[in-house]
């Protein structure tokens, strides 16, 4: 499954908001430097979906706020 993620780095708290089954807004406290925000996005998604971080990969947009993220072997209920 591939989803579109809109990221807001340097937020006050980590927060996730599902827009629909394929789009999500994620706010992270990490700064957008040296992949710290990307790591935080993966962690927030991992916690929300209750899956291992190793099953989540950013496939497009590693340096932009809009990302394409692939999640392996999961279905959103």
Secondary structure, 3 states (H helix, E strand, C coil): CEEEEEEECCCCCCEEEEEECCEEEEECCCCCCCCHHHHHHHHHHHHHHCCCHHHEEEEECCCCCEEEEEECCCCCC
